[in-house]
Amino acid sequence: MTDQLLIIEDNAQNYYMMKFLLEKKGFSVIVAENGQDGIDAALVHRPDGILLDIQLPEMDGYAVAAALKTHDELAKIPIIAVTSYAMAGDRERILAAGATGYIEKPINPDTFVEDIKKYL
């Protein structure tokens, strides 16, 4: 069975690159461009992992991570924050909101998929 990942990211260049790298390694990928669409997609598809941007329109990644964890059927799905937020305390804040892991942008194309696999 192919692992299915949900990318919640509003920047087309960012999600295109992540999707390309993941599909090249055999992952099935779903993309949502805002937080609510991401929550809805997670409820429908029940992915094996969620890649979550923090700076999203309408509902930021902190709120999305917390909302995902309120659904029993989603609570055990790993959430990996993929974000440019790299200031002191940012990592701790997203982990406290419910993320399982954290990867800084810009992503490294050479290590990105292996970095994701560590959390699945």
C-alpha positions in Angstrom: 0.0 0.0 0.0 1.2 3.5 -0.9 1.5 6.0 2.0 -0.9 8.9 1.4 0.1 12.4 2.6 -1.9 15.6 2.9 -0.1 18.9 2.2 -1.8 21.9 3.7 0.0 24.8 2.0 -1.2 28.0 0.3 1.9 28.7 -1.8 1.7 26.9 -5.1 5.5 26.8 -5.6 6.0 25.2 -2.2 3.3 22.5 -2.5 4.3 21.7 -6.1 7.9 21.1 -5.0 6.9 18.9 -2.0 4.3 17.0 -4.1 6.9 16.4 -6.8 9.5 15.1 -4.4 7.0 12.9 -2.6 5.3 11.4 -5.6 8.8 10.7 -7.1 9.4 8.4 -4.1 6.0 6.7 -4.4 3.8 8.7 -2.1 0.2 9.6 -3.0 -0.4 13.3 -2.3 -3.5 15.4 -1.6 -3.2 19.2 -1.4 -5.3 21.7 0.4 -4.6 25.4 0.1 -6.1 26.6 3.5 -6.7 25.3 6.9 -10.4 24.4 6.8 -10.0 22.6 3.5 -7.1 20.7 5.0 -9.2 19.6 8.0 -12.0 18.6 5.7 -9.6 16.6 3.4 -8.1 14.9 6.5 -11.5 13.8 7.7 -12.4 12.4 4.2 -9.1 10.8 3.2 -7.5 9.9 6.6 -3.9 10.3 5.3 -0.9 8.6 6.8 0.7 12.0 7.5 0.0 15.7 7.2 2.5 18.3 6.1 1.3 21.6 7.5 2.4 25.2 6.7 2.0 27.6 9.6 1.4 30.8 7.8 -1.9 30.1 6.2 -4.8 32.4 5.2 -7.9 32.6 7.5 -6.7 29.9 9.9 -3.0 29.6 10.8 -1.2 26.3 11.2 -1.3 26.4 15.0 -5.1 26.5 14.9 -5.2 23.8 12.2 -3.0 21.4 14.2 -5.1 22.0 17.4 -8.3 21.4 15.4 -7.0 18.2 13.8 -6.2 16.8 17.2 -9.7 17.3 18.5 -11.0 14.6 16.1 -10.5 11.1 17.5 -10.1 9.6 14.1 -7.3 12.1 13.2 -5.6 12.4 16.6 -2.9 9.7 15.8 -2.0 11.0 12.3 1.5 12.6 12.4 1.5 16.3 11.7 4.8 17.6 10.3 5.1 21.4 10.3 6.9 22.6 7.2 7.5 26.2 7.9 9.7 29.2 7.5 9.0 30.1 11.2 12.4 29.5 12.7 12.7 32.0 15.5 13.3 31.0 19.1 10.2 29.3 20.5 8.5 28.7 17.1 9.4 25.0 17.1 8.1 24.5 20.6 4.9 26.5 19.9 3.9 24.3 16.9 4.8 21.1 18.8 2.6 22.3 21.7 -0.2 22.9 19.3 -0.2 19.3 18.2 2.5 18.8 15.6 4.6 15.7 15.7 7.6 17.2 13.9 9.1 20.3 12.3 11.0 20.9 9.1 12.3 24.4 8.2 11.8 26.0 4.9 13.3 26.3 2.5 13.3 22.5 2.3 16.3 20.6 1.2 15.2 18.6 -1.8 18.0 16.0 -1.2 16.8 15.1 2.3 13.1 16.2 2.4 11.5 12.8 1.8 13.8 11.0 4.3 13.1 13.8 6.8 9.3 13.2 6.4 9.7 9.4 6.7 11.2 9.8 10.1 7.8 11.0 11.4 5.6 8.4 9.7 
